[in-house]
Amino acid sequence: MAISFNNCSTFMICIILLLPAFSFGTENYYSKATFYKTSDGKGTPTGACGYGEHGRYVNDGLVTAASWKLYKNGAGCGACYQVRCKDEALCSNEGVKVVVTDSGEGPGTDFILSSDAFAKMAKHPKLAHMLFPKGVVDVDYKRVSCKYGNLKIKINEHSNYHGYLAIFLFNNGGYADIIAIEIYDVKSYKWIPLRRSYGAVFDLANPPKGDLKIKIQIKEGEKTKWIHSDKTVIPDYWKPGSIYETDIQIP
C-alpha cells in the first residue's frame, strides 16, 4: 500500500513529516519483514539470484530475500531497498539499505532479511536483541540506489569456454532492473541475446569466440532503455569464475 498525501492538511506539512526518513519524489510502501540466520549473520551463497559466494558479502552482508512480486522472476535481483521497522521504541528513522539476493516470503512479508540487516533496523545495536524475539515486524520501504561504481560481470563457475557461457551482473546500483542482456560478436558484427537462466544468471550455448562487448536493457518504473559498453568487456579465452569490470554505470 503506497503512502499518500490524502490525510495531510497541506502539501508542505506532508513534506516536513516525510523528510527525516525518506526523500521526496519516491513511493513508500507498508509491509512486514522477518529474518533468517547464518553462521556469520550475513547472506547465503545459495540464494535464488545465483550470486553464489558473492551473495554472502554483497553490501557488507546487508541483504534480503524478496517476495515474488519484488523478485520479479529474477529481474529484481540486485535491487536496493531502504527498509525501516515501525516500533518507535526500538527502530531507527533511517532503517537499513538491503540488496535483493534471494527469493522468499512468509505470511504477509515482502522481506526476509539477513540477521545483520534485521539488527541494523534497531535505533541502537544494544536494542537489536529486543527486535529479534518479535520475529515478524511491520515495516515501510522504498526503492533506492546503493550508489555503486561500474557494473561488473562474473563468469559463472559452470561455464565452459568451448560450449557454454553463463554470467551474472552485479554492482548495478540497485535502482533499475536488468531485464535483458546481449553480447556483441566482433567477428560477425551481430548482437546475440542471452537467455535468463534463473535469478540474475544469463546464459548462452555455443558462445562466439573472441572479445565480446555487452549491452543491457534496464527498466526503471515503466521506462526501458538499452545501455551498451564502448569497449571489450569479456576477453577471448575467458575463464569460469573470472570477474570483469565494464565501462557501464546505471544511473
Order of alpha helices (4+ residues) and beta strands (2+ residues): alpha-beta-alpha-beta-alpha-beta-beta-beta-alpha-alpha-beta-beta-beta-beta-beta-beta-beta-beta-beta-beta
